[in-house]
Amino acid sequence: MEARAIQRHARQSPRKMRLVVDLIRGKNVTEAYAILKFNKKYAAKQIEKTLRSAVANAEQAALSANESLDIDQLVVTKAVINMGTPLKRFHAAAQGRGVPIRKRTSHVEIYVGTKETE
């Protein structure tokens, strides 16, 4: 059973969000929750919301398929941060000029699945 959740246009740069996502990739879901809860970066809150959504999607998929699902067995199989469309703004500069500012956004994509027994 695999499920995913996507959060689009999160207002933080992908570079900053990737630092947090690298901490939870491949971890158990309960361990990932603990890591995100005690991480003091703003990206941790955004990623935690997306992770909770992915777990809820896995629960709903198991319910609709009439299967049993243990949340403690779920693992973050894949976590990707892609760049979203930047917000383009201008800042006043000397002699009446405007200097462009790109406020970057991110797309957070998290996949959760059960651990394969080998």
Backbone hydrogen bonds in HBPLUS format (Angstrom, degrees):
<---DONOR---> <-ACCEPTOR-->    atom                        ^
c    i                          cat <-CA-CA->   ^        H-A-AA   ^      H-
h    n   atom  resd res      DA  || num        DHA   H-A  angle D-A-AA Bond
n    s   type  num  typ     dist DA aas  dist angle  dist       angle   num
A0003-ALA N   A0112-VAL O   2.87 MM 109  5.47 160.0  1.91 159.0 165.5     1
A0112-VAL N   A0003-ALA O   2.84 MM 109  5.47 162.8  1.87 157.3 163.1     2
A0005-ALA N   A0110-ILE O   2.96 MM 105  5.50 143.3  2.09 148.5 160.0     3
A0110-ILE N   A0005-ALA O   2.99 MM 105  5.50 166.1  2.01 161.8 165.5     4
A0007-GLN N   A0108-VAL O   2.80 MM 101  5.05 159.3  1.85 147.1 154.2     5
A0108-VAL N   A0007-GLN O   2.79 MM 101  5.05 155.0  1.85 154.3 157.1     6
A0010-ALA N   A0106-SER O   2.86 MM  96  5.03 156.8  1.91 155.1 150.9     7
A0012-GLN N   A0010-ALA O   2.83 MM   2  5.78 138.9  1.99 107.1  94.8     8
A0106-SER N   A0010-ALA O   2.92 MM  96  5.03 148.7  2.02 136.7 146.8     9
A0017-MET N   A0013-SER O   3.23 MM   4  6.54 156.8  2.28 149.5 156.4    10
A0018-ARG N   A0014-PRO O   2.90 MM   4  5.99 149.0  1.99 150.6 157.2    11
A0020-VAL N   A0017-MET O   3.16 MM   3  5.49 130.5  2.42 103.5 114.9    12
A0021-VAL N   A0017-MET O   3.08 MM   4  6.37 163.3  2.11 153.1 158.2    13
A0022-ASP N   A0018-ARG O   3.04 MM   4  6.00 153.8  2.11 144.2 149.2    14
A0023-LEU N   A0020-VAL O   3.04 MM   3  5.44 145.3  2.16 107.2 117.1    15
A0024-ILE N   A0021-VAL O   3.14 MM   3  5.54 139.1  2.31 107.7 117.5    16
A0025-ARG N   A0021-VAL O   3.22 MM   4  6.30 136.8  2.42 155.0 166.2    17
A0027-LYS N   A0024-ILE O   3.07 MM   3  5.41 165.9  2.09 134.8 134.7    18
A0026-GLY N   A0076-VAL O   2.92 MM  50  5.13 142.9  2.06 146.5 155.3    19
A0076-VAL N   A0027-LYS O   2.93 MM  49  5.71 169.3  1.94 171.8 170.8    20
A0032-ALA N   A0028-ASN O   2.85 MM   4  6.08 149.5  1.94 149.2 158.8    21
A0029-VAL N   A0074-LEU O   3.08 MM  45  5.75 158.6  2.13 145.6 141.4    22
A0033-TYR N   A0029-VAL O   2.92 MM   4  6.20 151.3  2.00 148.3 155.3    23
A0034-ALA N   A0030-THR O   3.23 MM   4  6.47 155.9  2.30 139.7 145.0    24
A0035-ILE N   A0031-GLU O   3.00 MM   4  6.28 157.6  2.05 148.1 154.1    25
A0036-LEU N   A0032-ALA O   2.96 MM   4  6.14 163.5  1.99 151.0 155.2    26
A0037-LYS N   A0033-TYR O   2.88 MM   4  6.00 148.5  1.98 145.9 155.1    27
A0038-PHE N   A0034-ALA O   3.26 MM   4  6.39 157.5  2.32 147.4 150.9    28
A0044-ALA N   A0041-LYS O   3.20 MM   3  5.60 145.0  2.33 105.3 114.1    29
A0045-LYS N   A0042-TYR O   3.19 MM   3  5.77 137.1  2.38 112.7 121.3    30
A0047-ILE N   A0043-ALA O   2.96 MM   4  6.14 162.4  1.99 156.3 161.3    31
A0048-GLU N   A0044-ALA O   2.90 MM   4  5.93 149.9  1.99 140.1 148.6    32
A0049-LYS N   A0045-LYS O   3.13 MM   4  6.33 155.3  2.19 145.4 150.7    33
A0050-THR N   A0046-GLN O   3.25 MM   4  6.52 155.1  2.32 141.5 147.8    34
A0051-LEU N   A0047-ILE O   2.86 MM   4  6.10 153.5  1.93 148.3 156.1    35
A0052-ARG N   A0048-GLU O   2.92 MM   4  6.12 161.1  1.96 151.2 155.5    36
A0053-SER N   A0049-LYS O   3.11 MM   4  6.30 148.9  2.21 139.5 147.8    37
A0054-ALA N   A0050-THR O   2.97 MM   4  6.26 150.5  2.06 145.0 152.8    38
A0055-VAL N   A0051-LEU O   3.01 MM   4  6.30 155.5  2.07 151.5 157.5    39
A0056-ALA N   A0052-ARG O   3.00 MM   4  6.19 156.9  2.05 143.6 150.1    40
A0057-ASN N   A0053-SER O   2.87 MM   4  6.10 148.8  1.96 144.5 153.5    41
A0058-ALA N   A0054-ALA O   3.00 MM   4  6.26 146.1  2.12 140.7 149.5    42
A0059-GLU N   A0055-VAL O   2.98 MM   4  6.31 153.6  2.05 147.2 154.3    43
A0060-GLN N   A0056-ALA O   2.99 MM   4  6.24 161.0  2.03 148.8 153.3    44
A0061-ALA N   A0057-ASN O   2.95 MM   4  6.09 151.9  2.03 142.8 150.6    45
A0062-ALA N   A0058-ALA O   2.99 MM   4  6.17 152.3  2.06 145.0 152.0    46
A0063-LEU N   A0059-GLU O   2.92 MM   4  6.17 152.2  2.00 146.1 154.4    47
A0064-SER N   A0060-GLN O   2.95 MM   4  6.14 161.5  1.98 147.7 151.9    48
A0065-ALA N   A0061-ALA O   3.04 MM   4  6.12 141.2  2.20 136.8 147.0    49
A0067-GLU N   A0062-ALA O   2.89 MM   5  5.04 173.1  1.89 151.2 153.0    50
A0066-ASN N   A0063-LEU O   3.14 MM   3  4.97 153.8  2.21  97.3 105.1    51
A0073-GLN N   A0070-ASP O   3.05 MM   3  5.57 155.8  2.11 112.2 119.7    52
A0074-LEU N   A0071-ILE O   3.15 MM   3  5.38 161.2  2.18 108.0 113.9    53
A0075-VAL N   A0113-GLY O   2.74 MM  38  5.48 156.3  1.80 155.4 162.3    54
A0113-GLY N   A0075-VAL O   2.96 MM  38  5.48 156.2  2.01 151.6 158.9    55
A0077-THR N   A0111-TYR O   2.96 MM  34  5.64 126.7  2.25 129.7 143.4    56
A0078-LYS N   A0111-TYR O   3.42 MM  33  4.98 170.3  2.43 126.1 127.4    57
A0111-TYR N   A0078-LYS O   2.72 MM  33  4.98 168.8  1.73 163.3 161.7    58
A0080-VAL N   A0109-GLU O   2.81 MM  29  5.18 167.5  1.83 157.2 161.2    59
A0109-GLU N   A0080-VAL O   2.91 MM  29  5.18 158.2  1.96 164.0 165.0    60
A0082-ASN N   A0107-HIS O   2.93 MM  25  5.03 164.8  1.95 148.9 151.8    61
A0107-HIS N   A0082-ASN O   2.76 MM  25  5.03 158.4  1.81 146.5 148.7    62
A0084-GLY N   A0105-THR O   2.87 MM  21  4.83 172.6  1.88 120.6 119.3    63
A0087-LEU N   A0103-LYS O   2.79 MM  16  4.92 162.8  1.82 148.9 145.7    64
A0103-LYS N   A0087-LEU O   2.83 MM  16  4.92 164.9  1.86 155.6 154.0    65
A0089-ARG N   A0101-ILE O   2.90 MM  12  5.05 176.0  1.91 158.5 159.7    66
A0101-ILE N   A0089-ARG O   2.70 MM  12  5.05 160.5  1.73 150.2 147.0    67
A0091-HIS N   A0099-VAL O   2.83 MM   8  5.11 160.6  1.87 142.9 149.2    68
A0099-VAL N   A0091-HIS O   2.79 MM   8  5.11 170.6  1.80 154.2 155.0    69
A0093-ALA N   A0097-ARG O   2.89 MM   4  5.07 158.7  1.93 147.1 141.2    70
A0097-ARG N   A0094-ALA O   3.33 MM   3  5.91 160.5  2.38 114.3 119.6    71
